[in-house]
Amino acid sequence: MIRVSIFDDNDSLRETLALIFEATDDLIVTGQYPNALQAAEVVKSTQPDVILMDIDMPGRTGIEAVKLIREQTTRPKILMLTVFEDVERIFAAISAGAVGYLLKKTPADKIIDAIREVMSGGAAMTPSIALKVLEAFQQPRTTDFLLTDKEKDVLKRLVEGDSYKLIAHHCGISMGTVRTHIVNIYEKLHVNSKSEAVAKALKTGLFK
């Protein structure tokens, strides 16, 4: 049996999927949750094989939850199930540790197929999402987004995983200045979080 956990603030969708999964021969739902605030703790206690993770949930985004889960274990396969189709979120989710990205309009039987696919070692994407990923890799990667040299230094440190404190130390600036640079970086890259900024830097080959 494939043990599945569902994190989604859409009660109707979450409950419907749980009923459908329970009706199959090889899936069992270990839990369904309206937010991801306790995702890492839940995963540790219930040990699911596959997680369906929404992105836009109250308190903590699904992408943030994926990162926290991946910090403690590589075991469960994580499939994003979301309405968002923008490349930044796709890459942020994959960079965080997701092995698939499905849209909520995906039929239930296709979601079940995706769960089985990732359990067998594959990856799963809604076809339109896969196409966006291919197109993103085919686009020129020469833009620097009008970042200043110092902003590039700060972003490079973010990509390398430095904390704000380490960035301040290495760049010879204050914590407040680090935060100001990061706000400017988010604005210029059109992103809203560290994971999205890192994903966009990697996707566009900014530091190659």
C-alpha positions in Angstrom: 0.0 0.0 0.0 1.1 3.5 -0.8 0.7 5.8 2.2 -0.5 9.3 1.1 -0.8 12.5 3.1 -2.7 15.5 1.7 -2.0 19.2 2.7 -4.5 21.6 1.2 -6.7 24.4 2.6 -9.5 23.5 0.1 -11.6 21.3 2.4 -13.8 19.9 -0.5 -10.9 19.0 -2.7 -8.9 17.5 0.2 -11.8 15.3 1.4 -12.8 14.3 -2.2 -9.3 13.1 -3.0 -9.1 11.2 0.3 -12.3 9.4 -0.5 -11.1 8.5 -4.0 -7.7 7.4 -2.8 -9.3 5.2 -0.1 -11.4 3.5 -2.8 -8.3 2.3 -4.7 -6.6 -1.0 -4.1 -3.1 0.4 -3.4 -3.5 3.8 -1.7 -4.2 4.6 1.9 -4.6 8.1 3.3 -2.5 8.6 6.4 -3.8 12.1 7.0 -5.3 15.2 5.5 -4.5 18.7 6.7 -5.8 22.2 6.0 -2.4 23.9 6.4 1.3 23.0 6.6 2.2 24.6 9.9 3.0 21.2 11.4 4.0 19.4 8.2 7.5 18.3 9.3 6.2 17.0 12.6 3.3 15.2 10.9 5.5 13.6 8.3 7.9 12.3 11.1 5.0 10.8 13.1 2.9 9.3 10.2 5.6 8.3 7.7 3.8 8.8 4.4 5.3 7.5 1.2 3.8 10.3 -0.9 2.7 13.8 0.0 0.3 16.0 -2.0 1.2 19.6 -1.1 -0.7 22.7 -2.0 1.3 26.0 -2.3 -0.9 28.8 -1.1 -2.0 27.9 2.5 -2.5 30.0 5.6 0.5 30.4 7.9 3.1 28.6 5.8 3.4 28.0 2.0 3.7 24.6 0.6 7.2 25.4 -0.8 8.4 26.4 2.7 6.9 23.1 4.1 8.7 21.1 1.4 12.1 22.6 2.5 11.4 21.9 6.1 10.4 18.3 5.4 13.5 17.8 3.2 15.7 19.1 6.0 14.7 16.1 8.1 14.1 13.3 5.6 14.4 12.4 1.9 11.9 9.5 2.2 8.5 10.8 1.2 8.0 11.8 -2.4 6.4 15.2 -2.6 4.0 16.2 -5.3 2.8 19.8 -5.5 -0.9 20.1 -6.3 -1.7 23.8 -7.0 -3.4 26.4 -9.2 -0.2 28.2 -9.8 1.4 27.9 -13.3 4.2 30.4 -13.1 7.7 29.2 -13.8 9.1 30.8 -10.6 7.0 28.7 -8.3 7.6 25.6 -10.4 11.3 26.0 -10.1 11.1 27.0 -6.4 9.1 23.9 -5.6 11.5 21.6 -7.5 14.5 23.3 -5.9 13.0 22.8 -2.5 12.7 19.0 -3.1 9.4 18.3 -4.9 9.5 15.5 -7.5 6.3 16.5 -9.3 4.1 19.5 -10.0 0.4 19.0 -10.8 -2.4 21.5 -11.4 -5.6 21.1 -9.4 -7.6 20.8 -12.6 -5.8 17.4 -13.1 -8.4 14.6 -13.1 -8.2 12.3 -10.0 -7.2 9.3 -12.0 -4.2 11.2 -13.4 -3.3 12.3 -9.8 -3.3 8.6 -8.8 -1.2 7.7 -11.8 1.3 10.5 -10.7 1.4 9.1 -7.2 2.3 5.6 -8.6 4.8 7.1 -11.0 6.8 8.9 -8.3 6.7 5.8 -6.1 8.3 3.9 -8.9 11.1 6.4 -9.0 9.8 8.7 -11.7 8.7 12.4 -11.8 5.3 13.7 -12.6 4.1 17.0 -14.2 0.9 18.2 -15.7 1.8 18.4 -19.5 1.4 22.2 -19.6 3.8 22.6 -16.7 6.4 20.3 -18.3 6.1 22.5 -21.4 6.7 25.7 -19.4 9.8 24.1 -17.8 11.2 23.2 -21.3 10.5 26.7 -22.6 12.2 28.2 -19.6 15.4 26.2 -20.3 15.3 27.3 -23.9 15.1 31.0 -23.2 18.3 33.1 -23.3 19.9 33.4 -19.8 21.9 36.6 -20.2 19.8 39.0 -18.2 21.2 40.3 -14.9 17.9 41.9 -13.9 19.6 45.3 -13.5 21.1 44.1 -10.2 23.9 46.2 -8.7 27.2 44.4 -8.0 26.4 44.4 -4.3 23.0 42.9 -4.9 24.6 40.2 -7.0 27.0 39.5 -4.2 24.1 39.2 -1.7 22.0 37.0 -4.1 25.0 34.7 -4.8 25.4 34.2 -1.0 21.7 33.4 -0.8 22.1 30.8 -3.6 25.0 29.3 -1.6 22.8 29.0 1.4 24.3 31.7 3.6 22.2 33.1 6.5 21.7 36.9 6.7 24.3 37.0 9.4 26.9 35.3 7.2 26.0 37.5 4.2 26.6 40.6 6.4 29.9 39.2 7.5 31.2 38.2 4.0 29.9 41.4 2.3 31.1 43.7 5.0 27.6 45.3 5.5 25.1 45.5 8.3 22.1 43.1 8.8 19.8 46.1 8.0 21.7 46.7 4.7 21.4 43.0 3.9 17.6 43.2 4.3 17.4 46.3 2.1 19.4 44.6 -0.6 17.2 41.5 -0.4 14.0 43.6 -0.7 15.5 45.2 -3.8 16.5 41.8 -5.2 13.0 40.4 -4.7 11.5 43.5 -6.5 13.9 43.2 -9.5 13.5 39.5 -9.9 9.7 39.7 -9.4 9.7 37.1 -6.6 8.4 37.0 -3.1 10.6 34.7 -1.1 14.2 33.4 -0.7 13.4 30.1 -2.4 11.9 31.8 -5.4 14.9 34.2 -5.7 17.3 31.2 -5.5 15.3 29.3 -8.0 15.2 32.2 -10.5 18.9 32.8 -10.1 19.6 29.1 -10.9 17.1 28.9 -13.7 18.4 32.0 -15.5 22.1 30.9 -15.1 22.8 34.2 -13.4 26.1 32.9 -11.8 27.3 30.6 -14.6 
